[in-house]
Amino acid sequence: MATNLQFIKSASGSGVSSLSVTDCFSSQYDVYQIVIDTYEATTQQELAIRLLDSGGSVISASEYDRASLTMFSYMGFIEFRGTSQNKIQYLGWNSATSVGFGLSMNIFNPYDSSSYTFFKNQTSTFANGDGLIGYKNIGVHKSAEQITGINLLGESGHNLANIKVSIYGVKWVVH
């Protein structure tokens, strides 16, 4: 069985406190892929995500659980875990001295109002002067509700200097 990605929409922002991508989830797909190939920050900050409910409002209640592994090429690995959080944290790091950023995330069952929404992602970036940093994350939004979009924000509260995100639906093809 092979998969095909079906482009849904993209969004970008510069100098914004957060970036919302609305109306990107529907009943047409159960699995989505989110790709962020541009993320720049003016100060050191982690990238985080929240979901948008069926009315388009950001879900900032303590309904998220997550586990993260940060893998440094120049020092040891670090694990982070959190339950009842108000966002999924540690998706990736960037700063004014970082070079490059790439994130690939899968979101499962966001539009299904009878199911939790699950996440998994992998991210890579390069810290200038230090080396490569990789991330692996899993997470869940522990409220069975219809999700229609995402909201990306900088962890430290600073503006996102530059960010670009693309959303794809995963269409299963049987050969």
Secondary structure, 3 states (H helix, E strand, C coil): CEEEEEEEEEEEECCECEEEECCCCCCCCCEEEEEEEEEEECCCEEEEEEEEECCCCECCCCCEEEEEEEEECCCCCEEEEEEEECCEEEEEEECCCEEEEEEEEEEECCCCCCCCEEEEEEEEEEECCCEEEEEEEEEEECCCCCEEEEEEEECCCCCEEEEEEEEEEEEEECC
